[in-house]
Amino acid sequence: MSLSSPTEPKPGPDAAPPPPTREQRRRTVRRRWITAIVIVLLIGVPAGYLLVSAGQSRDSGRDKERKWSATGLTAGWPSQVQRRIYQVPIPPNAWHVAYYETNNWKTSRLYVQFRTTEDQLAAFLATYGTTPEELKHGEVTISARNQAVTGWDFGVFGPWSGLTHQQDDPLPTHNVTVTRKPTGEALVYVVATSTP
């Protein structure tokens, strides 16, 4: 009778799998780390970008709100586009130029002040088809409301004279108020009002 070696029992369907080897555990941990990094990159980076972008947009909106809610003039020349839209041809040798623009759904206004010579004042008024002689002595054509917007005070530095250059919409209407000095200098204030 021959002796045969005992056969090992085959694992049944309910038998527990063998414990993972060290190399298998290392691969599993590495795979989980890679999965976590991919999830962070796919979700975290765009979310972070959106948060930064929203913050910048909010700050930009606040800056614009502060800029447009501020009252008073800005020293310097309005842009060429503004001068063209509002038809305010400031003389090229003007000095102490300042401006302010307001816009809403109904009316847009450009407020401009500058100093110039008598000759340049005549050239400026000629663009409106008028002359310095047409300025009405003692008349301030800029309303109290528009004076308040810019802080202009026509109670000082007079005497004043003014005129209104009326145009049909959508072309701007110009209220011009001027004081002329014996030195040949003219202080010019213009409110150009445009109604779309």
Secondary structure, DSSP 8 states (H G I E B T S, - for coil): ------------TTS------HHHHHHHHHHHHHHHHHHIIIIIHHHHHHHHHHHHHHHHHHHHHHHHH--S-EES---HHHHHHHT----TT-EEEEEEEEE-SS-EEEEEEEEEEHHHHHHHHHTTT--GGGSEET---S-HHHHHHHT--TTSS---EEEEE---TTS-EEEEEEEE-TTSEEEEEEEEEE--
